[in-house]
Amino acid sequence: MAGFLLITLLLLSVPSALAASRIKDIADFEGIRENQLIGYGLVVGLNGTGDALRDAPFTRQSLQAMLERLGVNTRDVDLDTDTVAAVMVTANLPPFSTQGTRIDVNVSALGNAESLQGGTLLVTPLVGADGEVYAIAQGSVAIGGFSAQGDAATVTRGVPTSGRIANGALVEREVEFKLASMTSVRLALRNPDLTTARRVALSINELIGLPTAEPMDPATVRIDLPRRFEGNIVDLLTDIEQLIVEPDLAARVVIDENSGIIVMGQDVKVSMVAVAQGNLTVTITETPQVSQPLPFSDGQTVVVPRTDINVNDDPDAKLAIVPDTVTLKQLVDGLNALGIGPRDMISILQAIKASGALQAEIEVL
């Protein structure tokens, strides 16, 4: 049982109001979103931990191209340096970022560099999905890991080939989005659900006093702007995102068989079912023995197998009756009373679901 984790969300004794959340925590407004940026660049100044140019042709070509742009011709020169590394640079462009705003960037080695410690990223354009340059990154790379090597041992902590530059990029282009001129806006639920979408719409209509919000589907709520809020949509969205709504969740059991994790929601119910758990353990032990002939005899040395087989049928195995409409807490307590570990519990839950007695969806990761 050691090494496995059983997580149960026991909310039965907690008032449901405590599960209510702000709309801003369960939904996103259309257009108010980040944009992902990516770029390719060079990190210089590494202390012999950069790319081996013979094994990383893209680093050599990038270095030659950069030097040529600076007026240095290296086409006929056999470059051999280990102080340069090719890297991929990524960043998230926050919504409504203006020109001159600084954002953080992540730097990751692309070749066979051993570490980016002490390196400096040269000017790197960061492009969006449309191919346009939205930011320029440059600066000293800070890494969270290190690597030390001696003649007979090597120690590596963290990931020395990945780092971060705080405020390492300047925004050069703004994403065009005119929020103030919109006459309607859509809310996108992060966990789509019909009941939650309806509750959100009802809460917004109660705030405004008019039927302006309408659930379009389980993931979308459309809000038509009343005339009194035209040109002042920010105030309306500020009030809406502070509204408290109780999200509705489907009964679900999530199982990660690789790690033995089980997560069960509050509304999981089980119809009457009998559960038995018994272990039949067969242990086979091999203890071969070596048989040697007497001195000065014509015999040969042979290995004689010795096998010990032990069968253990658990006499304490029990058959338990799980009553009808049992709650999640009662189900877990009953399975634990049988001495069932997480691995066996996964199989039991799948068997209960197959019998039709588990009133919930099982999701296996």
Secondary structure by P-SEA (a helix, b strand, c coil): cccbbbbbbcccccccccccccccccccccccbbbbbbbcccccccccccccccccaaaaaaaaaaaaaacccccccccccccbbbbbbbbbbcccccccbbbbbbbbbcccccccccbbbcbbbbbccccccccccccbbbbccccccccccccccccccccccccccccccccccccccccbbbbbbccccaaaaaaaaaaaaaaacccccccccccbbbbbbcccccccaaaaaaaaaabbbbbbbcbbbbbccccbbbbbccccccccbbbbbbbbbbbbbbbbbbbbccccccbbbbbbbbbbbbbbccccbbbbbbcccccaaaaaaaaaaacccaaaaaaaaaaaaaaccccbbbbcc
